[in-house]
Amino acid sequence: MLPDPMPLLSLTNVTKRFNGVTAVDSASFAVDRGEVVGFLGPNGAGKSTTMRLITQFYEPDEGEIRFDGVPLAEAGREAKRRIGYLPESNPLYDEMAVAEYLDFVARLRGLTGPDGRRALEEAIARTGIGEVYYRPIGELSKGYRQRVGLAQAILHRPDLLVLDEPTEGLDPNQRVEIRRLINELGRERTVMLSTHVLPEVRHTCSRILVIHRGRLAADGPVEQLTAQAEGAVQVHVEVLGEGVAAALGSVPGVLSVEGPHPRGGDRVAVTLTTDGSRDVRPDVFAQARERGWTLYELHQETRSLEELFRQLTGGAGE
């Protein structure tokens, strides 16, 4: 039997303190090659500190971080060559043109000559910044600034891409664009995405880590952790018939009924809020058959990441 492959990144009991305050508390997890991992938590939970530990901006006070099996403390520059990082603040030189800035980053990365040109052309094409390539960074929109930040992060074709709040402050259209780009990048490399915006995780990640008060609160596939969410569940029903709200309000497990709302003709829609202890859809179907209703829709909402997030963080806000 072959041994399990070594993870690309692993943290073992990693702790970081600032002036006696514990920002990261005994964090342990591993990230395999090819994973796109969402790192979730309310503001101040320790997400950015963990990212900075992984990218060697900070050293852990306790525990160990390994990259491709080698302790970061020993790997040094070799690990940095294989990690791309977009900080939350996305520090850019506003007085530089995009072309000047990326050429500067390429030289810092040791990318010169034909290899450097190819790397630049690939990063420009991947991030869609060709039309602003010769413009000063200070004149760019927030969306394009994020694209330039991503371009510098992928310029050296890193094995691990660490993105700290990459869609923070963007409008909905810009969020969609950056999300699409992250999806594309995730097909080729390992990505860690720090955010407190839960829809970003659903659309970009296959696995999530939830951190709260510096400690890891949950770790698993998105679908698995969503299924763990407990609490009220909503069921949407649309029927052609009479006495719908009263009949469905008497179904065991139904806490409340919203509606009925007209849907054209004699059709009505209601939303049932249940206690989540049982699936009420078979009872709704039985009611429709018994009362001669025509059933047009019977849909139960998937339990949400929001519910899980609030349970794990005690309802902590952003």
C-alpha positions as CSV (number, residue, x, y, z in Angstrom):
1,M,0.0,0.0,0.0
2,L,1.4,3.4,-1.0
3,P,1.8,6.0,1.7
4,D,-0.5,9.0,1.7
5,P,1.0,11.9,-0.4
6,M,2.5,14.7,1.6
7,P,0.2,17.8,1.8
8,L,1.5,21.0,0.1
9,L,0.9,23.0,3.3
10,S,0.5,21.9,6.9
11,L,0.1,23.8,10.2
12,T,0.7,21.9,13.5
13,N,-0.4,23.6,16.8
14,V,0.5,27.0,15.4
15,T,0.1,29.9,17.9
16,K,0.8,33.6,17.5
17,R,0.5,36.3,20.1
18,F,0.7,40.1,20.1
19,N,1.4,41.9,23.3
20,G,-0.1,39.0,25.3
21,V,-3.2,38.7,23.1
22,T,-3.5,35.4,21.3
23,A,-4.4,36.0,17.6
24,V,-4.0,32.4,16.5
25,D,-4.4,29.6,19.0
26,S,-3.0,26.1,18.3
27,A,-4.2,26.0,14.7
28,S,-3.7,22.7,12.9
29,F,-4.7,21.9,9.4
30,A,-3.3,20.7,6.0
31,V,-4.0,21.8,2.5
32,D,-3.5,19.4,-0.4
33,R,-2.3,20.1,-3.9
34,G,-5.1,21.3,-6.2
35,E,-7.5,22.4,-3.4
36,V,-9.3,25.7,-3.3
37,V,-9.9,26.4,0.4
38,G,-12.0,29.1,1.8
39,F,-10.8,30.5,5.1
40,L,-13.8,31.9,7.0
41,G,-14.3,33.9,10.1
42,P,-15.6,37.2,11.5
43,N,-13.2,40.2,11.4
44,G,-10.6,39.8,14.1
45,A,-10.9,36.0,14.1
46,G,-7.2,35.5,13.1
47,K,-7.6,34.9,9.3
48,S,-5.1,37.6,8.2
49,T,-2.6,36.7,10.9
50,T,-2.7,33.0,9.7
51,M,-2.2,34.2,6.1
52,R,0.8,36.2,7.2
53,L,2.3,33.3,9.1
54,I,2.0,31.1,6.0
55,T,3.6,33.8,3.8
56,Q,6.4,34.3,6.4
57,F,5.5,37.9,7.3
58,Y,5.3,36.6,10.8
59,E,7.0,33.7,12.6
60,P,4.8,31.5,14.9
61,D,5.5,31.7,18.6
62,E,4.6,28.0,18.9
63,G,4.0,25.1,16.5
64,E,5.3,24.5,13.1
65,I,4.4,25.3,9.5
66,R,5.6,23.0,6.7
67,F,5.6,23.7,3.0
68,D,6.0,20.6,0.8
69,G,7.3,18.8,3.9
70,V,10.0,21.3,4.8
71,P,9.6,23.6,7.8
72,L,9.1,27.2,6.6
73,A,11.8,28.3,9.0
74,E,14.3,26.2,7.0
75,A,12.8,26.7,3.5
76,G,13.1,30.4,3.6
77,R,13.4,32.0,0.2
78,E,12.7,28.7,-1.6
79,A,9.2,28.6,-0.2
80,K,8.6,32.3,-1.0
81,R,9.5,31.5,-4.6
82,R,6.6,29.1,-4.7
83,I,4.0,31.2,-2.9
84,G,1.9,34.0,-4.3
85,Y,0.3,36.5,-1.9
86,L,-2.4,39.2,-2.3
87,P,-2.6,41.0,1.0
88,E,-5.9,42.5,2.2
89,S,-4.5,46.0,1.8
90,N,-3.1,45.2,-1.8
91,P,-0.1,47.6,-1.5
92,L,0.6,49.2,-4.9
93,Y,2.8,52.1,-6.0
94,D,0.2,54.6,-7.3
95,E,2.9,56.7,-9.0
96,M,4.0,53.8,-11.2
97,A,2.3,52.7,-14.4
98,V,1.0,49.1,-14.3
99,A,3.8,48.1,-16.8
100,E,6.5,49.6,-14.6
101,Y,5.2,48.0,-11.4
102,L,4.9,44.5,-12.9
103,D,8.3,44.8,-14.5
104,F,9.7,45.8,-11.1
105,V,8.0,42.8,-9.4
106,A,9.3,40.5,-12.2
107,R,12.9,41.6,-11.6
108,L,12.4,41.1,-7.8
109,R,11.3,37.6,-8.6
110,G,14.4,37.0,-10.8
111,L,12.2,36.9,-14.0
112,T,14.3,38.4,-16.8
113,G,14.8,37.9,-20.5
114,P,12.5,35.6,-22.5
115,D,11.2,33.8,-19.4
116,G,10.3,37.1,-17.8
117,R,8.5,38.4,-20.9
118,R,6.5,35.1,-21.1
119,A,5.6,35.3,-17.4
120,L,4.4,38.9,-17.8
121,E,2.4,38.2,-20.9
122,E,0.7,35.3,-19.2
123,A,-0.2,37.3,-16.1
124,I,-1.5,40.2,-18.1
125,A,-3.7,37.8,-20.2
126,R,-5.0,35.9,-17.2
127,T,-6.0,39.0,-15.2
128,G,-7.4,41.0,-18.2
129,I,-5.4,44.1,-17.5
130,G,-4.1,44.7,-21.1
131,E,-6.2,47.8,-21.6
132,V,-4.8,49.6,-18.5
133,Y,-1.2,48.2,-18.8
134,Y,0.3,51.6,-19.5
135,R,-1.9,53.7,-17.2
136,P,-0.8,54.9,-13.8
137,I,-2.0,52.6,-11.0
138,G,-3.3,55.7,-9.1
139,E,-5.9,56.2,-11.8
140,L,-7.3,52.7,-11.8
141,S,-10.6,51.6,-10.4
142,K,-10.8,49.3,-7.4
143,G,-11.5,46.3,-9.6
144,Y,-8.5,46.9,-11.8
145,R,-6.3,47.5,-8.8
146,Q,-7.3,44.1,-7.5
147,R,-6.5,42.6,-10.9
148,V,-3.0,44.2,-10.8
149,G,-2.6,42.7,-7.3
150,L,-3.5,39.3,-8.6
151,A,-1.2,39.7,-11.6
152,Q,1.8,40.3,-9.3
153,A,0.7,37.3,-7.1
154,I,0.7,34.9,-10.0
155,L,3.5,36.4,-12.0
156,H,6.1,33.7,-10.9
157,R,3.6,30.8,-11.4
158,P,3.3,29.9,-7.7
159,D,2.3,26.5,-6.4
160,L,0.3,28.1,-3.6
161,L,-1.8,31.3,-4.0
162,V,-2.8,33.0,-0.8
163,L,-5.6,35.6,-1.2
164,D,-6.7,37.8,1.7
165,E,-10.1,39.3,1.2
166,P,-9.6,39.7,-2.6
167,T,-13.1,41.0,-3.3
168,E,-13.3,43.5,-0.3
169,G,-14.7,46.8,-1.4
170,L,-15.7,45.7,-4.9
171,D,-19.1,46.3,-6.4
172,P,-21.2,43.3,-7.4
173,N,-20.0,43.2,-11.1
174,Q,-16.4,43.5,-10.0
175,R,-16.9,40.7,-7.4
176,V,-18.2,38.4,-10.2
177,E,-15.2,39.2,-12.4
178,I,-12.7,38.5,-9.6
179,R,-14.6,35.3,-8.6
180,R,-14.4,34.0,-12.2
181,L,-10.6,34.7,-12.2
182,I,-10.1,32.9,-8.9
183,N,-12.1,29.9,-10.3
184,E,-9.8,29.8,-13.3
185,L,-6.6,30.0,-11.2
186,G,-7.9,27.3,-8.9
187,R,-7.8,24.8,-11.8
188,E,-4.1,25.1,-12.0
189,R,-2.8,25.7,-8.5
190,T,-3.6,25.4,-4.8
191,V,-5.6,28.5,-3.5
192,M,-6.3,29.7,0.0
193,L,-9.0,32.4,0.0
194,S,-9.6,34.4,3.2
195,T,-13.0,36.1,3.4
196,H,-16.0,36.8,5.6
197,V,-18.3,37.0,2.5
198,L,-20.0,33.6,2.5
199,P,-21.3,33.7,-1.1
200,E,-17.7,33.9,-2.3
201,V,-17.0,30.5,-0.7
202,R,-20.0,28.8,-2.3
203,H,-18.9,30.0,-5.8
204,T,-15.2,29.4,-5.5
205,C,-14.3,26.8,-2.9
206,S,-14.6,23.1,-2.5
207,R,-13.6,23.1,1.2
208,I,-13.8,25.6,4.1
209,L,-12.0,26.2,7.3
210,V,-13.8,28.3,9.9
211,I,-11.7,30.2,12.4
212,H,-13.2,31.9,15.5
213,R,-11.2,33.7,18.2
214,G,-8.0,32.3,16.8
215,R,-9.1,28.7,17.0
216,L,-10.2,26.4,14.2
217,A,-14.0,25.8,14.6
218,A,-14.7,23.7,11.5
219,D,-13.0,22.0,8.6
220,G,-14.6,20.1,5.7
221,P,-16.2,20.1,2.3
222,V,-18.7,22.9,1.7
223,E,-21.6,20.5,1.2
224,Q,-20.7,18.5,4.3
225,L,-20.5,21.5,6.6
226,T,-23.7,23.0,5.1
227,A,-25.5,19.8,6.0
228,Q,-24.5,20.2,9.6
229,A,-26.3,23.5,10.0
230,E,-29.2,23.1,12.4
231,G,-32.3,25.2,12.9
232,A,-35.4,26.3,11.0
233,V,-35.8,25.1,7.4
234,Q,-38.1,26.7,4.8
235,V,-40.2,24.9,2.3
236,H,-41.8,26.6,-0.7
237,V,-45.1,25.3,-2.0
238,E,-47.2,26.4,-5.0
239,V,-50.5,24.8,-5.6
240,L,-53.9,25.1,-7.3
241,G,-56.5,24.6,-4.6
242,E,-58.4,25.9,-1.6
243,G,-57.6,26.1,2.1
244,V,-53.9,25.7,1.5
245,A,-52.5,27.8,4.3
246,A,-54.8,26.4,7.0
247,A,-54.2,22.8,5.9
248,L,-50.4,23.0,5.7
249,G,-50.2,25.0,8.9
250,S,-51.5,21.9,10.7
251,V,-48.7,19.6,9.4
252,P,-46.5,18.4,12.3
253,G,-43.2,20.3,12.4
254,V,-44.5,23.4,10.7
255,L,-43.9,26.5,12.8
256,S,-45.4,29.2,10.6
257,V,-46.9,29.8,7.2
258,E,-46.2,32.8,5.1
259,G,-48.9,33.5,2.5
260,P,-50.9,32.6,0.5
261,H,-49.6,34.8,-2.3
262,P,-51.5,34.8,-5.6
263,R,-49.6,33.3,-8.6
264,G,-52.1,33.8,-11.3
265,G,-55.5,32.1,-11.8
266,D,-56.4,30.1,-8.7
267,R,-52.8,29.2,-8.0
268,V,-51.2,30.3,-4.7
269,A,-47.8,30.1,-3.1
270,V,-46.9,29.7,0.6
271,T,-43.6,29.4,2.5
272,L,-43.5,27.0,5.4
273,T,-41.0,27.5,8.2
274,T,-40.3,24.2,9.9
275,D,-38.4,23.2,13.0
276,G,-36.0,21.1,11.0
277,S,-36.7,18.0,12.9
278,R,-38.2,16.2,9.9
279,D,-38.8,16.5,6.2
280,V,-42.4,17.8,5.8
281,R,-42.5,17.4,2.0
282,P,-44.1,13.9,2.1
283,D,-46.9,15.4,4.3
284,V,-47.4,18.3,1.9
285,F,-47.7,15.9,-1.0
286,A,-50.2,13.7,1.0
287,Q,-52.3,16.8,1.7
288,A,-52.3,17.8,-1.9
289,R,-53.5,14.3,-3.0
290,E,-56.1,14.1,-0.3
291,R,-57.6,17.5,-1.0
292,G,-57.3,17.3,-4.8
293,W,-54.8,20.1,-5.2
294,T,-52.6,20.4,-8.2
295,L,-49.0,20.7,-7.0
296,Y,-46.8,23.0,-9.1
297,E,-43.8,23.5,-6.8
298,L,-42.5,21.8,-3.7
299,H,-39.0,22.9,-2.8
300,Q,-37.0,22.8,0.4
301,E,-34.2,25.4,0.8
302,T,-30.7,24.0,1.4
303,R,-29.5,24.8,4.9
304,S,-27.1,27.7,4.5
305,L,-23.5,28.4,5.3
306,E,-24.8,31.5,7.1
307,E,-26.6,29.3,9.6
308,L,-23.5,27.2,10.2
309,F,-21.3,30.3,10.4
310,R,-23.5,31.9,13.1
311,Q,-23.6,28.7,15.1
312,L,-19.8,28.2,15.1
313,T,-19.1,31.8,15.9
314,G,-21.9,32.4,18.3
315,G,-23.6,34.9,16.0
316,A,-20.5,37.1,15.7
317,G,-21.0,39.9,13.2
318,E,-18.5,41.2,10.7
